[in-house]
Amino acid sequence: MTYEPEVRERLEKDAKLIIGRYPRPRSALLPMLHLVQSVEGHVTQDGIEFCAEQLGITPAQVTGVVTFYTQYKQAPVGEYHVGVCTNTLCAIMGGDQIWDELSEHAGVGHDESTPDGKVSLERIECNAACDFAPVMMVNWEFFDNMTPEKAKKLVDDLRSGERVLPSRGAEHLATWREASRVLAGFPDGRAGEGVQAGPESLRGLKLARERGWAAPPSAVAGGSGGSSPTNDADADRERPDEPVKPEQIAEPPHEPGEPIPGEAKPGSQEGRNT
């Protein structure tokens, strides 16, 4: 199956805008994949062939990228794609329990969708929001300080069509396809809406300002000295030797690219013993 003429015409027009942002066409592959994902909700074979054709590369090269990055879906996902962070901090704060209870409640597992097509779930390795752990995302918008009960209510509200707002970010929750188009480089005008950085994220900055902390001079201008002031504690603080001193650098046993000296063959048991 190929794109309908009007869909392809629109895609070609958008593709030209994306490709024009880069010195080499193939550099536009990542946003191009988000673009084709915004059409059918996942990257289809048609989308792969379209990207290859527009960028002058092979479908195999495109497929290699699609299968590497988890943001590109190879099968349909829900209108609202729900990610539960189960990486270290979120996990110990309850992320694993949230995932277990939510998956059972929704009746779907990793990268699976509910029968109505409204919601899909994904285990996320990191949402880059540890200060709000445990964290979830819906179409890449943040939902902070979650609990199993809040997670289940969130999914129920999404499936029933209730208006749901993220903890931070836009005052409108985009659909999966709308979010994919934004990631392709076509802003929806909502980037400045809502809370941008919560108090937890700004806590360190607030403390530094209250206590008059500043970066030491060695951290300014690559260690060549700077105008940033430092407090007395920083001035007396012991620092490691930076950069590494010449006498701390060991000579390599052989020149890079040259054969390893000796009779033992690399990879052999003899070589490993040596």
MIPA-326200 format. One record per residue (C-alpha): x, y, z; residue in one letter; residue number from 1. Coordinates in steps of 0.2 Angstrom, whole numbers. Layout:
<pts>
PT xx yy zz residuo num
PT X Y Z A NUM
...
</pts>
This chain:
<pts>
PT xx yy zz residuo num
PT 0 0 0 M 1
PT 6 17 -4 T 2
PT 2 35 2 Y 3
PT -14 43 -5 E 4
PT -9 57 -17 P 5
PT -14 71 -6 E 6
PT -5 63 9 V 7
PT 11 61 -1 R 8
PT 10 79 -8 E 9
PT 9 85 10 R 10
PT 23 74 16 L 11
PT 34 79 1 E 12
PT 31 98 5 K 13
PT 35 95 24 D 14
PT 50 84 19 A 15
PT 58 98 9 K 16
PT 57 110 24 L 17
PT 65 97 35 I 18
PT 79 93 23 I 19
PT 83 111 20 G 20
PT 88 113 38 R 21
PT 103 102 36 Y 22
PT 119 103 25 P 23
PT 117 85 20 R 24
PT 100 77 16 P 25
PT 103 61 26 R 26
PT 106 71 42 S 27
PT 87 74 42 A 28
PT 83 56 45 L 29
PT 77 57 63 L 30
PT 65 71 61 P 31
PT 59 63 44 M 32
PT 54 47 54 L 33
PT 44 58 66 H 34
PT 36 65 51 L 35
PT 30 49 44 V 36
PT 25 42 61 Q 37
PT 14 57 63 S 38
PT 4 51 48 V 39
PT -1 33 53 E 40
PT 4 33 71 G 41
PT 19 22 68 H 42
PT 33 20 55 V 43
PT 27 9 41 T 44
PT 36 1 27 Q 45
PT 29 15 16 D 46
PT 36 28 28 G 47
PT 53 19 27 I 48
PT 53 19 9 E 49
PT 48 37 8 F 50
PT 62 43 19 C 51
PT 75 33 9 A 52
PT 68 40 -7 E 53
PT 69 58 -1 Q 54
PT 86 57 8 L 55
PT 95 47 -6 G 56
PT 99 32 6 I 57
PT 93 14 6 T 58
PT 78 7 15 P 59
PT 89 -4 25 A 60
PT 99 11 32 Q 61
PT 82 19 37 V 62
PT 76 2 45 T 63
PT 92 1 55 G 64
PT 88 18 63 V 65
PT 70 14 66 V 66
PT 74 -2 75 T 67
PT 88 6 86 F 68
PT 78 21 93 Y 69
PT 63 16 104 T 70
PT 53 32 100 Q 71
PT 50 25 83 Y 72
PT 36 13 84 K 73
PT 35 -2 72 Q 74
PT 17 -6 76 A 75
PT 2 5 80 P 76
PT 2 13 98 V 77
PT -13 21 107 G 78
PT -19 39 104 E 79
PT -11 42 121 Y 80
PT 6 33 123 H 81
PT 9 31 142 V 82
PT 27 28 148 G 83
PT 31 23 166 V 84
PT 49 26 171 C 85
PT 57 11 179 T 86
PT 75 16 180 N 87
PT 85 17 196 T 88
PT 78 31 206 L 89
PT 60 30 199 C 90
PT 60 11 203 A 91
PT 65 13 221 I 92
PT 53 27 223 M 93
PT 39 15 217 G 94
PT 40 15 198 G 95
PT 41 -4 197 D 96
PT 25 -6 208 Q 97
PT 16 8 197 I 98
PT 21 -2 181 W 99
PT 14 -19 188 D 100
PT -2 -12 195 E 101
PT -5 -1 179 L 102
PT -1 -15 167 S 103
PT -13 -27 176 E 104
PT -27 -13 177 H 105
PT -26 -9 159 A 106
PT -24 -27 153 G 107
PT -9 -23 142 V 108
PT 10 -25 143 G 109
PT 25 -16 136 H 110
PT 21 -8 119 D 111
PT 4 -15 119 E 112
PT -12 -5 116 S 113
PT -29 -6 124 T 114
PT -43 -14 113 P 115
PT -51 3 111 D 116
PT -34 10 104 G 117
PT -35 24 116 K 118
PT -20 20 127 V 119
PT -3 10 125 S 120
PT 10 7 139 L 121
PT 29 7 138 E 122
PT 42 4 151 R 123
PT 54 19 150 I 124
PT 72 18 155 E 125
PT 73 36 160 C 126
PT 62 51 159 N 127
PT 76 63 164 A 128
PT 66 70 178 A 129
PT 73 61 194 C 130
PT 68 76 205 D 131
PT 50 72 202 F 132
PT 51 53 204 A 133
PT 42 42 201 P 134
PT 38 50 184 V 135
PT 26 45 170 M 136
PT 24 53 153 M 137
PT 10 54 141 V 138
PT 15 58 123 N 139
PT 31 64 131 W 140
PT 23 76 143 E 141
PT 27 75 161 F 142
PT 16 68 175 F 143
PT 26 69 191 D 144
PT 26 61 209 N 145
PT 15 47 203 M 146
PT 7 33 213 T 147
PT -2 17 207 P 148
PT -19 25 211 E 149
PT -15 41 202 K 150
PT -8 31 187 A 151
PT -23 20 185 K 152
PT -35 36 186 K 153
PT -24 44 173 L 154
PT -27 30 161 V 155
PT -45 28 165 D 156
PT -47 47 161 D 157
PT -38 46 145 L 158
PT -49 31 139 R 159
PT -65 40 144 S 160
PT -61 56 136 G 161
PT -58 67 151 E 162
PT -47 82 150 R 163
PT -30 78 157 V 164
PT -16 90 160 L 165
PT 2 87 162 P 166
PT 11 92 178 S 167
PT 22 103 168 R 168
PT 21 109 150 G 169
PT 8 113 138 A 170
PT -10 116 144 E 171
PT -16 104 131 H 172
PT -11 86 130 L 173
PT -7 82 112 A 174
PT -11 66 104 T 175
PT 3 54 99 W 176
PT 2 59 81 R 177
PT 2 78 85 E 178
PT 17 75 97 A 179
PT 26 66 83 S 180
PT 23 81 71 R 181
PT 30 93 84 V 182
PT 46 81 86 L 183
PT 48 82 67 A 184
PT 51 101 69 G 185
PT 34 108 67 F 186
PT 29 117 83 P 187
PT 11 118 89 D 188
PT 14 135 97 G 189
PT 12 128 115 R 190
PT 31 127 120 A 191
PT 29 142 132 G 192
PT 13 136 141 E 193
PT 11 130 159 G 194
PT 24 127 172 V 195
PT 42 125 164 Q 196
PT 53 120 178 A 197
PT 45 115 195 G 198
PT 52 120 212 P 199
PT 61 104 214 E 200
PT 72 107 198 S 201
PT 76 125 204 L 202
PT 80 120 222 R 203
PT 99 119 219 G 204
PT 99 136 210 L 205
PT 89 144 225 K 206
PT 101 137 238 L 207
PT 116 144 228 A 208
PT 108 161 227 R 209
PT 103 162 245 E 210
PT 121 156 251 R 211
PT 131 166 239 G 212
PT 138 151 231 W 213
PT 147 152 214 A 214
PT 157 141 203 A 215
PT 176 142 207 P 216
PT 187 151 195 P 217
PT 194 134 188 S 218
PT 177 130 182 A 219
PT 177 145 171 V 220
PT 184 147 154 A 221
PT 192 130 154 G 222
PT 202 132 170 G 223
PT 212 147 163 S 224
PT 205 159 177 G 225
PT 189 169 177 G 226
PT 179 182 184 S 227
PT 167 172 194 S 228
PT 169 175 213 P 229
PT 171 160 225 T 230
PT 167 159 244 N 231
PT 180 155 257 D 232
PT 175 137 258 A 233
PT 179 135 240 D 234
PT 195 144 241 A 235
PT 202 132 254 D 236
PT 194 116 247 R 237
PT 207 103 241 E 238
PT 206 100 223 R 239
PT 212 85 212 P 240
PT 226 88 200 D 241
PT 219 94 184 E 242
PT 224 92 171 P 243
PT 233 75 172 V 244
PT 252 78 174 K 245
PT 264 71 161 P 246
PT 272 59 173 E 247
PT 255 51 176 Q 248
PT 253 47 158 I 249
PT 259 29 154 A 250
PT 266 25 137 E 251
PT 256 13 126 P 252
PT 264 -4 124 P 253
PT 263 -2 105 H 254
PT 259 10 92 E 255
PT 240 11 88 P 256
PT 237 1 72 G 257
PT 253 -9 74 E 258
PT 253 -27 77 P 259
PT 254 -32 96 I 260
PT 272 -37 99 P 261
PT 276 -55 104 G 262
PT 272 -72 96 E 263
PT 255 -74 105 A 264
PT 240 -71 94 K 265
PT 227 -59 99 P 266
PT 211 -68 105 G 267
PT 220 -84 109 S 268
PT 221 -92 126 Q 269
PT 240 -89 125 E 270
PT 237 -71 122 G 271
PT 224 -69 136 R 272
PT 236 -78 148 N 273
PT 250 -66 142 T 274
</pts>
